[in-house]
């Protein structure tokens, strides 16, 4: 016995000596590590000081270079300005004699160019040097040019005049022939007039469209309505597919000018979608084209004899109207092409154009009334074209949401909000800017809205459409959730999406009010869906809760049977395994909404921690094993910390 004790003591002493040696080795390693750390820190500090010195030495050079560049730019701008000013001083002398000679035959464009130079010089001196001799010379030369142009115009009128045929004059004198005798004066001049004005009108419209398309017109932009709390991810080409080089989707029009151009301000469109290139340019052209036609008609009244007004105006607008209608048709086709790629943001462009056309159609009809060929019908045809495209697109959008692919490859791996959900909600929100035009578009196809006693059936039609979209979206999300094999991930996916829809509706009160036209309790319905999914989610803990159930209470001094000890071991072991498995999977799941994420974590804690605390209190001090740490791996605070780390991939 004594020999065994001595042997054991020797064994312990050897082990202690080895531990002391290991401890000394560790201390040595720590000392070396500290020395290396201090050396590295000193090197980094020295490197940082050198960088600061280099920066301080380079900064003056940079500032000096910037100053020199600015001075160079100023010199270049000054030279350009001086060049233009010097040119103004020589204009009167250079063009005086050609202007005094008058426009030559077929050289009117060159002469008008000279007049434009003189006019710009006159305006410059009037603004900057009113009492100068240059202003007097420019003004005199300009007046001479105007007189020459008036003389040339009279000459053209005289040259293009035709004497009345003798036979016609005889008929007029005798009263024979037709009851109404029309003497066609100056037919060639009329052709020259309307061809020239039509060309200028077409050029003006082309210049306006190009200026708008290429940013030559100052158009304040407005960011698209974006649903908040939407995860920034893409699952493969849904609804609002945008290329990074494209222009912003939504643009804010200048409300006052467009309201005036469309003949009234309250319903004038103030927000326009630009997802199809050329949308804003065309809508601007709609208003401006009407104003230019009004201006041309007024100008014609002051030049052309009244009996030729209708014929001349009809001939004048023929070519510009052809271009206008062709541009609208091309834009309608562009909307269709974009829609064919399942980019339903384009329907908002079409709806914005349709809204503007509907508001301007009465003004165009009044302006073009009585003309041969009924040119106003072409505006109506263009409006009908966009009506058909937009209505078909709205229906196709609903079908697209309903039939969107539910392949697992298109599903978010962490169960977050699906792109089709955020895109659909965003689409409905953006439709509110166009609710009147959409309601009118849907009303003829909605018998229930037509039969409704409400004073605003268009709101009822729009509400019916919104509800249909959300219904098919909900059905599609239910089907998509079944793509996941894990039932808890199915629940997380439905919970995320239903909560996103519910939260978006509570924030977008205007959309909610439209939906309540048909379904007054829609907000409660989605709230109930969220509640049901939260309850389903709690079932993930059912197996763990079974392990936490306490049936018997033992004392510390009590001797347990083997079966009792195994039962307690099984409770701790089973709970530990369940907690590890659930944590390992659910920390990769996503709850992007912070309030939802925190509430689910809190519910997990309130569900699990009390039961686990009871389990520890009952069995923690009972001698059911010689190695308690093997089974009691977590304290209450540890379990709570783990539960707070759910839905956090970095945990």
C-alpha positions as CSV (number, residue, x, y, z in Angstrom):
1,X,0.0,0.0,0.0
2,X,2.8,2.4,1.0
3,X,4.7,1.5,-2.2
4,X,1.6,2.4,-4.2
5,X,1.3,5.8,-2.5
6,X,4.9,6.5,-3.2
7,X,4.5,5.6,-6.8
8,X,1.5,7.7,-7.2
9,X,3.2,10.7,-5.5
10,X,6.2,10.3,-7.8
11,X,3.8,10.3,-10.8
12,X,2.1,13.5,-9.6
13,X,5.4,15.2,-9.0
14,X,6.6,14.3,-12.6
15,X,3.3,15.6,-14.0
16,X,3.7,18.8,-11.9
17,X,7.2,19.2,-13.2
18,X,6.0,18.8,-16.8
19,X,3.3,21.4,-16.2
20,X,5.8,23.8,-14.8
21,X,8.0,23.3,-17.8
22,X,5.1,23.9,-20.1
23,X,4.1,27.0,-18.2
24,X,7.7,28.3,-18.5
25,X,7.6,27.6,-22.2
26,X,4.4,29.5,-22.6
27,X,5.7,32.5,-20.6
28,X,8.8,32.5,-22.9
29,X,6.6,32.4,-26.0
30,X,4.4,35.2,-24.6
31,X,7.5,37.3,-23.9
32,X,8.7,36.8,-27.5
33,X,5.2,37.6,-28.8
34,X,5.1,40.8,-26.8
35,X,8.5,41.8,-28.1
36,X,7.5,41.2,-31.7
37,X,4.2,43.1,-31.2
38,X,6.1,46.1,-29.8
39,X,8.6,46.0,-32.6
40,X,5.8,45.8,-35.2
41,X,3.9,48.7,-33.5
42,X,7.0,50.9,-33.6
43,X,7.5,50.1,-37.3
44,X,3.9,50.9,-38.0
45,X,4.2,54.2,-36.1
46,X,7.3,55.1,-38.0
47,X,5.5,54.3,-41.3
48,X,2.5,56.4,-40.3
49,X,4.8,59.4,-39.5
50,X,6.5,59.1,-42.9
51,X,3.1,59.0,-44.6
52,X,2.0,62.1,-42.7
53,X,5.2,63.9,-43.8
54,X,4.7,62.8,-47.4
55,X,1.1,64.0,-47.3
56,X,2.1,67.4,-45.8
57,X,4.7,67.8,-48.5
58,X,2.4,66.9,-51.4
59,X,-0.6,68.9,-50.3
60,X,0.8,72.3,-51.3
61,X,1.7,71.0,-54.7
62,X,-1.8,69.7,-55.2
63,X,-3.3,73.0,-54.1
64,X,-1.0,74.9,-56.4
65,X,-1.9,72.6,-59.3
66,X,-5.6,73.1,-58.6
67,X,-5.2,76.9,-58.5
68,X,-3.2,76.9,-61.8
69,X,-5.9,74.6,-63.5
70,X,-8.6,77.0,-62.3
71,X,-6.7,80.0,-63.7
72,X,-6.2,78.2,-67.0
73,X,-9.9,77.5,-67.2
74,X,-10.7,81.1,-66.4
75,X,-8.3,82.3,-69.1
76,X,-9.8,80.0,-71.7
77,X,-13.4,81.2,-70.8
78,X,-12.3,84.8,-70.8
79,X,-10.7,84.4,-74.3
80,X,-13.8,82.8,-75.6
81,X,-16.0,85.6,-74.2
82,X,-13.6,88.2,-75.6
83,X,-13.6,86.6,-79.0
84,X,-17.4,86.7,-79.1
85,X,-17.4,90.3,-77.9
86,X,-14.8,91.3,-80.6
87,X,-16.9,89.6,-83.2
88,X,-19.9,91.7,-82.2
89,X,-17.9,94.9,-82.8
90,X,-17.2,93.9,-86.4
91,X,-20.6,92.5,-87.3
92,X,-22.2,95.8,-88.5
93,X,-19.3,96.5,-90.8
94,X,-19.1,93.0,-92.2
95,X,-22.8,92.5,-93.0
96,X,-23.8,96.1,-93.8
97,X,-23.3,95.9,-97.5
98,X,-24.8,92.4,-98.0
99,X,-27.9,93.4,-96.0
100,X,-28.3,96.7,-98.0
101,X,-28.1,94.6,-101.2
102,X,-31.1,92.6,-100.0
103,X,-31.8,88.8,-100.3
104,X,-30.8,87.3,-103.6
105,X,-32.9,84.8,-105.5
106,X,-33.0,81.5,-103.6
107,X,-30.6,82.9,-101.0
108,X,-33.0,83.8,-98.3
109,X,-31.5,81.5,-95.7
110,X,-28.1,83.2,-96.0
111,X,-29.7,86.6,-95.7
112,X,-31.6,85.5,-92.6
113,X,-28.4,84.2,-91.1
114,X,-26.8,87.7,-91.6
115,X,-29.9,89.2,-89.9
116,X,-29.5,86.9,-87.0
117,X,-25.9,88.0,-86.5
118,X,-26.9,91.7,-86.5
119,X,-29.8,91.0,-84.2
120,X,-27.5,89.2,-81.7
121,X,-25.0,92.1,-81.9
122,X,-27.8,94.6,-81.3
123,X,-29.1,92.8,-78.3
124,X,-25.6,92.5,-76.9
125,X,-24.8,96.3,-77.1
126,X,-28.3,97.1,-75.9
127,X,-27.7,95.1,-72.7
128,X,-24.0,96.1,-72.2
129,X,-23.3,99.4,-73.8
130,X,-26.6,101.2,-74.6
131,X,-25.1,104.5,-75.7
132,X,-22.4,103.1,-78.0
133,X,-22.0,103.8,-81.7
134,X,-21.9,100.1,-82.3
135,X,-25.5,99.8,-81.0
136,X,-26.6,102.6,-83.4
137,X,-24.9,101.0,-86.4
138,X,-26.3,97.6,-85.6
139,X,-29.8,99.0,-85.1
140,X,-29.7,100.9,-88.4
141,X,-28.4,97.9,-90.3
142,X,-31.1,95.7,-88.7
143,X,-33.9,98.1,-89.7
144,X,-32.6,98.2,-93.3
145,X,-32.6,94.4,-93.3
146,X,-36.2,94.3,-92.0
147,X,-37.3,96.7,-94.8
148,X,-35.5,94.6,-97.4
149,X,-37.3,91.4,-96.1
150,X,-40.7,93.1,-96.2
151,X,-40.0,94.3,-99.7
152,X,-38.9,90.8,-100.7
153,X,-42.1,89.3,-99.1
154,X,-44.3,91.7,-101.1
155,X,-42.3,90.8,-104.3
156,X,-43.0,87.1,-103.7
157,X,-46.7,87.8,-103.1
158,X,-46.8,89.8,-106.4
159,X,-44.9,87.2,-108.3
160,X,-47.1,84.4,-107.1
161,X,-50.3,86.2,-107.8
162,X,-52.5,85.1,-110.7
163,X,-55.0,87.1,-112.6
164,X,-58.5,85.9,-112.5
165,X,-59.4,84.0,-115.6
166,X,-61.7,85.8,-118.0
167,X,-64.3,83.0,-118.1
168,X,-64.5,83.1,-114.3
169,X,-65.0,86.9,-114.3
170,X,-67.7,86.5,-117.0
171,X,-69.5,84.0,-114.8
172,X,-69.3,86.3,-111.9
173,X,-70.7,89.2,-113.9
174,X,-73.5,87.1,-115.4
175,X,-74.3,85.1,-112.3
176,X,-74.0,81.9,-114.3
177,X,-72.0,78.8,-113.2
178,X,-71.8,77.6,-109.6
179,X,-73.8,79.2,-106.9
180,X,-70.6,79.8,-104.9
181,X,-67.6,81.1,-106.8
182,X,-64.2,80.9,-105.1
183,X,-61.3,82.9,-106.5
184,X,-58.1,81.0,-105.6
185,X,-55.6,83.8,-105.1
186,X,-52.0,83.0,-104.5
187,X,-52.1,79.2,-104.5
188,X,-48.3,78.9,-105.1
189,X,-47.7,81.3,-102.2
190,X,-49.9,79.2,-100.0
191,X,-47.9,76.1,-100.8
192,X,-44.7,78.0,-100.0
193,X,-46.1,79.3,-96.8
194,X,-47.4,76.0,-95.3
195,X,-44.4,74.0,-96.5
196,X,-42.1,76.5,-94.8
197,X,-44.1,76.7,-91.6
198,X,-44.5,72.9,-91.5
199,X,-40.8,72.5,-91.9
200,X,-40.1,74.9,-89.1
201,X,-42.7,73.3,-86.9
202,X,-41.2,69.9,-87.4
203,X,-37.7,71.2,-86.7
204,X,-38.9,72.8,-83.5
205,X,-40.5,69.6,-82.3
206,X,-37.4,67.6,-83.2
207,X,-35.1,70.0,-81.4
208,X,-37.3,69.9,-78.3
209,X,-37.4,66.1,-78.3
210,X,-33.6,65.9,-78.7
211,X,-33.0,68.5,-76.0
212,X,-35.2,66.5,-73.5
213,X,-33.7,63.2,-74.4
214,X,-30.1,64.3,-74.1
215,X,-30.5,66.4,-71.0
216,X,-30.5,69.8,-72.7
217,X,-33.7,70.7,-70.7
218,X,-33.4,71.1,-66.9
219,X,-35.7,68.4,-65.6
220,X,-35.7,67.9,-61.8
221,X,-35.6,64.2,-61.1
222,X,-37.7,62.3,-58.5
223,X,-36.5,59.0,-57.0
224,X,-38.8,56.0,-57.5
225,X,-41.0,55.0,-54.7
226,X,-39.1,52.2,-53.0
227,X,-40.6,50.0,-50.4
228,X,-38.6,50.3,-47.2
229,X,-37.0,47.4,-45.4
230,X,-36.7,45.5,-48.7
231,X,-33.6,43.3,-48.9
232,X,-31.3,44.4,-51.7
233,X,-31.1,41.1,-53.6
234,X,-32.2,39.7,-56.9
235,X,-33.6,36.2,-57.6
236,X,-33.5,36.3,-61.4
237,X,-35.3,38.9,-63.5
238,X,-38.5,39.8,-61.8
239,X,-40.9,42.6,-62.9
240,X,-38.6,45.6,-62.5
241,X,-35.4,44.5,-64.2
242,X,-33.3,47.6,-64.7
243,X,-29.9,48.0,-66.3
244,X,-27.4,50.2,-64.4
245,X,-26.8,52.5,-67.3
246,X,-30.5,53.4,-67.8
247,X,-31.9,56.7,-66.7
248,X,-33.9,57.2,-63.5
249,X,-37.3,55.6,-63.6
250,X,-39.4,58.5,-62.3
251,X,-39.2,62.2,-63.3
252,X,-41.0,65.2,-61.9
253,X,-42.5,67.4,-64.5
254,X,-42.8,71.1,-64.1
255,X,-46.4,71.2,-62.9
256,X,-47.4,74.7,-63.9
257,X,-46.4,74.8,-67.6
258,X,-47.9,71.3,-68.2
259,X,-51.1,72.2,-66.4
260,X,-51.5,75.3,-68.5
261,X,-50.7,73.4,-71.7
262,X,-53.3,70.8,-71.0
263,X,-56.0,73.3,-70.3
264,X,-56.3,72.9,-66.6
265,X,-54.2,72.3,-63.5
266,X,-55.9,70.0,-61.0
267,X,-55.5,66.8,-63.0
268,X,-52.3,67.7,-64.8
269,X,-49.7,64.9,-64.4
270,X,-47.0,65.9,-62.0
271,X,-45.1,62.6,-61.9
272,X,-44.0,60.6,-64.8
273,X,-42.2,57.3,-65.1
274,X,-39.2,57.3,-67.5
275,X,-38.5,53.5,-67.6
276,X,-39.0,53.6,-71.3
277,X,-36.6,56.0,-73.1
278,X,-38.4,58.9,-74.7
279,X,-41.4,58.9,-72.4
280,X,-40.8,62.4,-71.0
281,X,-39.8,63.7,-74.4
282,X,-43.1,62.5,-75.9
283,X,-45.3,63.8,-73.1
284,X,-43.6,67.2,-73.3
285,X,-44.2,67.1,-77.1
286,X,-47.9,66.5,-76.5
287,X,-48.3,69.8,-74.7
288,X,-45.9,71.8,-76.7
289,X,-47.2,70.5,-80.1
290,X,-50.7,71.8,-79.1
291,X,-49.3,75.2,-78.1
292,X,-47.3,75.5,-81.4
293,X,-50.4,74.6,-83.4
294,X,-52.3,77.3,-81.6
295,X,-49.4,79.8,-82.3
296,X,-49.3,78.8,-86.0
297,X,-53.0,79.3,-86.4
298,X,-52.8,82.8,-84.9
299,X,-49.8,83.6,-87.1
300,X,-51.7,82.3,-90.2
301,X,-54.7,84.5,-89.4
302,X,-52.4,87.6,-89.5
303,X,-50.9,86.6,-92.9
304,X,-53.2,84.4,-94.9
305,X,-56.6,85.5,-96.2
306,X,-59.4,84.1,-94.1
307,X,-60.9,82.1,-96.9
308,X,-57.7,80.0,-97.1
309,X,-57.3,79.5,-93.3
310,X,-58.8,76.0,-93.1
311,X,-57.0,74.6,-96.2
312,X,-53.7,76.2,-95.2
313,X,-53.9,75.0,-91.6
314,X,-54.8,71.5,-92.6
315,X,-51.8,71.3,-95.1
316,X,-49.5,73.0,-92.5
317,X,-50.1,70.4,-89.7
318,X,-50.2,67.3,-92.0
319,X,-46.5,66.5,-91.8
320,X,-45.9,67.4,-88.2
321,X,-49.0,65.5,-87.2
322,X,-47.7,62.4,-89.1
323,X,-44.4,62.6,-87.2
324,X,-46.2,63.1,-83.8
325,X,-48.5,60.1,-84.3
326,X,-45.6,58.0,-85.6
327,X,-43.5,58.9,-82.5
328,X,-46.4,57.9,-80.3
329,X,-46.8,54.6,-82.1
330,X,-43.1,53.9,-81.9
331,X,-43.2,54.6,-78.2
332,X,-46.2,52.3,-77.7
333,X,-44.2,49.6,-79.5
334,X,-41.2,50.3,-77.2
335,X,-43.4,49.9,-74.2
336,X,-44.6,46.5,-75.6
337,X,-41.0,45.4,-76.2
338,X,-40.0,46.2,-72.7
339,X,-43.1,44.5,-71.3
340,X,-42.4,41.4,-73.4
341,X,-39.2,41.0,-71.2
342,X,-41.4,41.0,-68.0
343,X,-40.3,44.5,-67.1
344,X,-43.7,45.7,-65.9
345,X,-42.3,49.1,-64.8
346,X,-42.8,50.1,-68.4
347,X,-46.6,50.1,-67.9
348,X,-46.2,53.1,-65.7
349,X,-44.6,54.9,-68.7
350,X,-47.5,54.0,-70.8
351,X,-50.0,55.0,-68.2
352,X,-48.3,58.4,-67.8
353,X,-48.5,59.0,-71.6
354,X,-52.1,57.8,-71.6
355,X,-53.0,60.2,-68.8
356,X,-51.6,63.2,-70.7
357,X,-53.2,62.2,-74.0
358,X,-56.6,61.9,-72.3
359,X,-56.3,65.3,-70.8
360,X,-55.2,67.0,-74.0
361,X,-57.6,65.2,-76.4
362,X,-60.5,67.7,-75.8
363,X,-58.2,70.6,-76.6
364,X,-56.9,68.9,-79.8
365,X,-60.5,68.1,-80.9
366,X,-61.5,71.7,-80.5
367,X,-58.4,72.9,-82.4
368,X,-58.8,70.5,-85.3
369,X,-62.5,70.6,-85.5
370,X,-63.9,71.0,-89.0
371,X,-60.7,70.0,-90.9
372,X,-60.9,67.5,-93.8
373,X,-60.0,63.9,-93.0
374,X,-60.7,64.5,-89.3
375,X,-57.1,64.7,-88.0
376,X,-58.4,64.8,-84.4
377,X,-59.4,61.1,-84.9
378,X,-55.7,60.3,-85.2
379,X,-55.1,61.7,-81.7
380,X,-58.1,59.5,-80.5
381,X,-56.6,56.5,-82.3
382,X,-53.3,57.1,-80.5
383,X,-55.1,57.4,-77.2
384,X,-56.9,54.1,-77.9
385,X,-53.6,52.4,-78.8
386,X,-52.1,53.3,-75.4
387,X,-55.4,52.3,-73.6
388,X,-55.3,48.8,-75.1
389,X,-51.6,48.4,-74.4
390,X,-51.9,49.6,-70.8
391,X,-55.0,47.5,-70.0
392,X,-53.4,44.4,-71.5
393,X,-50.2,45.1,-69.5
394,X,-52.1,45.4,-66.2
395,X,-53.8,42.1,-66.8
396,X,-50.6,40.5,-67.8
397,X,-48.9,41.9,-64.7
398,X,-51.5,40.2,-62.5
399,X,-51.0,36.9,-64.5
400,X,-47.2,37.2,-64.2
401,X,-47.5,37.6,-60.4
402,X,-49.8,34.6,-60.3
403,X,-47.6,32.3,-62.4
404,X,-44.2,33.5,-61.4
405,X,-41.8,30.5,-61.3
406,X,-41.6,28.7,-58.0
407,X,-38.3,26.9,-58.7
408,X,-36.0,26.4,-55.8
409,X,-33.2,28.1,-57.8
410,X,-35.2,31.3,-57.8
411,X,-35.8,31.2,-54.0
412,X,-33.8,33.1,-51.4
413,X,-31.8,30.6,-49.4
414,X,-32.4,32.4,-46.1
415,X,-36.2,32.8,-46.5
416,X,-36.1,36.6,-46.8
417,X,-38.6,38.7,-48.6
418,X,-38.9,37.5,-52.2
419,X,-38.2,40.1,-54.9
420,X,-41.6,39.6,-56.5
421,X,-43.2,40.7,-53.2
422,X,-41.3,43.9,-52.9
423,X,-41.6,44.6,-56.6
424,X,-45.4,44.0,-56.6
425,X,-45.9,46.2,-53.5
426,X,-43.7,49.0,-55.0
427,X,-45.7,48.7,-58.3
428,X,-49.0,49.2,-56.5
429,X,-47.6,52.2,-54.6
430,X,-46.4,53.8,-57.8
431,X,-49.8,53.2,-59.4
432,X,-51.3,55.6,-56.9
433,X,-49.9,58.5,-58.8
434,X,-52.0,57.3,-61.8
435,X,-55.0,56.1,-59.9
436,X,-57.6,58.0,-62.0
437,X,-56.3,56.9,-65.4
438,X,-56.0,53.3,-64.1
439,X,-59.5,53.3,-62.6
440,X,-61.0,54.6,-65.8
441,X,-59.1,52.0,-67.8
442,X,-60.4,49.1,-65.6
443,X,-63.9,50.3,-65.0
444,X,-65.4,49.2,-68.3
445,X,-64.2,45.6,-67.6
446,X,-65.4,45.5,-64.0
447,X,-69.2,45.0,-63.8
448,X,-69.3,45.0,-60.0
449,X,-67.6,48.5,-59.9
450,X,-70.1,49.7,-62.6
451,X,-73.0,48.5,-60.5
452,X,-71.7,49.9,-57.3
453,X,-73.6,52.8,-55.7
454,X,-70.4,54.6,-54.7
455,X,-69.8,58.1,-56.1
456,X,-66.3,57.0,-57.3
457,X,-66.6,53.8,-59.2
458,X,-63.1,54.2,-60.6
459,X,-61.7,53.8,-57.1
460,X,-63.8,50.6,-56.7
461,X,-62.4,49.3,-60.0
462,X,-58.8,50.1,-58.9
463,X,-59.4,48.6,-55.4
464,X,-60.7,45.4,-57.1
465,X,-57.6,45.2,-59.2
466,X,-55.3,45.8,-56.3
467,X,-57.0,43.1,-54.2
468,X,-56.8,40.7,-57.1
469,X,-53.0,41.3,-57.4
470,X,-52.5,40.8,-53.7
471,X,-54.6,37.6,-53.7
472,X,-52.6,36.0,-56.5
473,X,-49.4,37.2,-54.9
474,X,-50.4,35.6,-51.6
475,X,-51.2,32.3,-53.4
476,X,-47.9,32.4,-55.3
477,X,-46.0,33.0,-52.1
478,X,-47.8,30.0,-50.5
479,X,-46.7,27.8,-53.5
480,X,-43.2,29.2,-53.4
481,X,-42.9,28.4,-49.7
482,X,-43.5,24.7,-50.4
483,X,-40.3,24.7,-52.5
484,X,-38.3,24.5,-49.2
485,X,-37.9,21.1,-47.7
486,X,-37.4,22.5,-44.2
487,X,-40.9,23.3,-42.7
488,X,-39.4,26.0,-40.4
489,X,-37.8,27.7,-43.4
490,X,-41.2,27.6,-45.2
491,X,-42.7,29.4,-42.2
492,X,-39.9,32.0,-42.1
493,X,-40.4,32.7,-45.8
494,X,-44.2,33.2,-45.4
495,X,-43.7,35.2,-42.2
496,X,-41.2,37.5,-43.9
497,X,-43.4,38.1,-47.0
498,X,-46.7,38.5,-45.2
499,X,-45.2,40.8,-42.6
500,X,-43.6,42.9,-45.4
501,X,-47.0,43.2,-47.2
502,X,-48.8,44.1,-43.9
503,X,-46.1,46.7,-42.9
504,X,-46.2,48.2,-46.4
505,X,-49.9,48.6,-46.3
506,X,-49.8,50.3,-42.9
507,X,-47.3,52.7,-44.2
508,X,-49.0,53.3,-47.5
509,X,-52.3,54.5,-46.3
510,X,-53.4,55.6,-49.8
511,X,-52.9,52.1,-51.1
512,X,-54.7,50.7,-48.0
513,X,-57.7,52.9,-48.6
514,X,-58.0,51.8,-52.2
515,X,-57.8,48.1,-51.1
516,X,-60.5,48.7,-48.5
517,X,-62.9,49.8,-51.2
518,X,-63.5,46.1,-51.8
519,X,-62.0,44.4,-48.8
520,X,-62.5,46.6,-45.7
521,X,-60.7,44.2,-43.4
522,X,-57.7,43.5,-45.6
523,X,-55.2,44.9,-43.1
524,X,-56.6,42.6,-40.4
525,X,-56.4,39.7,-42.8
526,X,-52.7,40.1,-43.3
527,X,-52.2,40.7,-39.6
528,X,-53.9,37.4,-39.0
529,X,-51.7,35.7,-41.6
530,X,-48.6,37.0,-39.8
531,X,-50.0,35.8,-36.5
532,X,-50.7,32.3,-37.8
533,X,-47.2,32.0,-39.2
534,X,-45.7,33.2,-35.9
535,X,-47.6,30.4,-34.1
536,X,-46.5,27.9,-36.7
537,X,-42.9,29.0,-36.2
538,X,-43.2,28.1,-32.4
539,X,-43.7,24.5,-33.4
540,X,-40.0,24.2,-34.2
541,X,-39.5,24.0,-30.4
542,X,-42.0,21.2,-29.8
543,X,-39.4,18.5,-29.5
544,X,-37.1,20.6,-27.4
545,X,-40.0,21.5,-25.1
546,X,-40.7,17.8,-24.6
547,X,-37.2,17.3,-23.2
548,X,-37.7,20.3,-20.9
549,X,-40.9,19.0,-19.3
550,X,-40.3,18.2,-15.6
551,X,-42.4,15.4,-14.0
552,X,-40.5,14.4,-10.8
553,X,-38.5,16.3,-8.3
554,X,-35.5,14.7,-6.5
555,X,-33.4,15.8,-3.6
556,X,-29.6,16.2,-3.6
557,X,-29.2,13.3,-1.1
558,X,-31.6,11.0,-2.8
559,X,-30.2,8.0,-4.5
560,X,-31.5,7.6,-8.0
561,X,-32.2,4.4,-9.9
562,X,-30.4,3.7,-13.1
563,X,-33.6,4.4,-15.1
564,X,-34.1,7.8,-13.4
565,X,-30.5,8.8,-14.0
566,X,-30.8,7.9,-17.7
567,X,-34.1,9.8,-18.0
568,X,-32.5,13.0,-16.6
569,X,-29.4,12.5,-18.8
570,X,-31.7,12.1,-21.8
571,X,-33.5,15.4,-21.0
572,X,-30.3,17.4,-21.0
573,X,-28.7,15.6,-23.8
574,X,-31.8,15.8,-26.0
575,X,-32.3,19.5,-25.3
576,X,-28.6,20.3,-26.0
577,X,-28.8,18.5,-29.3
578,X,-32.1,20.2,-30.3
579,X,-30.8,23.6,-29.4
580,X,-27.6,23.1,-31.3
581,X,-29.4,21.9,-34.4
582,X,-32.0,24.6,-34.4
583,X,-29.4,27.3,-33.8
584,X,-27.1,26.0,-36.5
585,X,-29.9,26.2,-39.1
586,X,-31.8,29.3,-38.0
587,X,-28.9,31.6,-37.6
588,X,-28.6,31.3,-41.4
589,X,-32.3,32.4,-41.8
590,X,-33.1,36.0,-42.4
591,X,-35.6,38.3,-40.8
592,X,-34.7,41.6,-42.4
593,X,-37.3,43.6,-40.5
594,X,-35.6,44.6,-37.2
595,X,-38.9,44.8,-35.2
596,X,-40.0,41.4,-36.4
597,X,-36.6,39.9,-35.8
598,X,-36.4,41.2,-32.2
599,X,-40.0,40.1,-31.4
600,X,-39.4,36.6,-32.6
601,X,-36.2,36.4,-30.6
602,X,-38.1,37.7,-27.5
603,X,-40.8,35.1,-28.0
604,X,-38.3,32.3,-28.3
605,X,-36.7,33.5,-25.0
606,X,-40.0,33.7,-23.2
607,X,-40.9,30.2,-24.5
608,X,-37.7,28.3,-23.8
609,X,-35.8,30.0,-20.9
610,X,-38.5,29.5,-18.2
611,X,-38.7,25.8,-18.9
612,X,-34.9,25.5,-19.0
613,X,-34.6,27.4,-15.7
614,X,-37.1,25.0,-14.1
615,X,-35.2,22.0,-15.5
616,X,-31.9,23.3,-14.0
617,X,-33.5,24.0,-10.6
618,X,-35.0,20.5,-10.5
619,X,-32.1,18.4,-11.7
620,X,-29.1,20.7,-11.6
621,X,-28.1,19.6,-8.0
622,X,-29.2,16.0,-8.3
623,X,-26.4,13.4,-8.6
624,X,-27.5,11.8,-11.8
625,X,-24.0,11.6,-13.3
626,X,-20.4,11.7,-12.3
627,X,-19.7,14.3,-15.0
628,X,-22.4,17.0,-14.8
629,X,-20.7,19.3,-17.3
630,X,-21.1,16.7,-20.0
631,X,-24.9,17.1,-19.8
632,X,-25.4,20.6,-18.2
633,X,-23.6,22.4,-21.0
634,X,-25.5,25.7,-20.7
635,X,-26.6,28.0,-18.0
636,X,-29.8,30.0,-18.3
637,X,-27.8,33.0,-19.5
638,X,-26.1,30.9,-22.1
639,X,-29.4,29.7,-23.5
640,X,-30.7,33.3,-23.6
641,X,-27.6,34.5,-25.4
642,X,-27.9,31.7,-28.0
643,X,-31.6,32.6,-28.6
644,X,-30.6,36.2,-29.1
645,X,-28.2,35.1,-31.8
646,X,-30.8,33.6,-34.0
647,X,-31.1,35.0,-37.6
648,X,-27.6,36.3,-37.4
649,X,-25.2,34.5,-39.8
650,X,-22.2,36.1,-38.1
651,X,-23.0,34.6,-34.7
